[in-house]
């Protein structure tokens, strides 16, 4: 049910453990990963670096949406002219204001998340730019009212086998005052390579190594930056990446969202302004797991009226970062 990638299909169990460990902590040392994988540091370092070099895995550091000022996230559902889906997705991917860009099945061809600061014009973005993109026929725009969950560690059980426990904590709302110029310089140094050494960061930014480490750890622990490990789901044996638009009775939106957020397979969850109350992204190992989720989890939640589902075919961008595998997925 996921049509992503080439190199992922050839990964063996050890590679998958390394990938899962990097998704749990993108800056984990090869020594720590070797302990989890129960093999030598030399083997893990060689294999892990190959996965990074081949573009199967990408580790990046990205700032929170509000780091440059209060911003709103809009969900764009685009219908494209026949054969233009890939072209439109590539153009949207190149925009610095798109957080997610994915080609999907269903009525709409491309889904994108657009970040617009409160002091910027949504009309100019949509009418003047996106609707003017060659190949775009229609665009349905909805605003994300509240984000309940953003999960980057959905594969941890493949390494540790530990059960998932939902903390109930919602994503931190970062503010420009939380970061200074040194913090922003550190973020820029880590945007393209989240595993760059603190020594190299310190040298490029003009601080000592311990300061670079301390500042990054403070930003990360507060939630002002995300350490994001991008990996195609198929690389570690997950065959289902699905987008759900869930209709919920108005009085039950918050309760339903909190119940869904506690489910490990839910990777992203936000409440929407439009008719479909919740926007939900799930990632599950097999079709049987999808059936179980739909019938025994989503289908039994009080207040859920209906839903529509789309399969993610190719994800071009996630978390403001271009995925390294989209080219091989469409060739």
Secondary structure, DSSP 8 states (H G I E B T S, - for coil): -----TGGGG--HHHHHHHHHHHH-TT--HHHHHHHHTS-HHHHHHHHHHHHHTTSEEEEEEE-GGGGS-EEEEEEEEEE-TT-HHHHHHHHHTSTTEEEEEEESSS-SEEEEEEEETTS-HHIIIIIIITTSTTEEEEEEEEEEEEEEE-S-TTTHHHH---------------GGG--HHHHHHHHHHSS-TT--HHHHHHHHTS-HHHHHHHHHHHHHHTSEEEEEEE-GGGGT--EEEEEEEEE-GGGHHHHHHHHHTSTTEEEEEEESSSS-EEEEEEESSHHHHHHIIIIIGGGSTTEEEEEEEEEEEEEEETTEE-TTHHHHH-
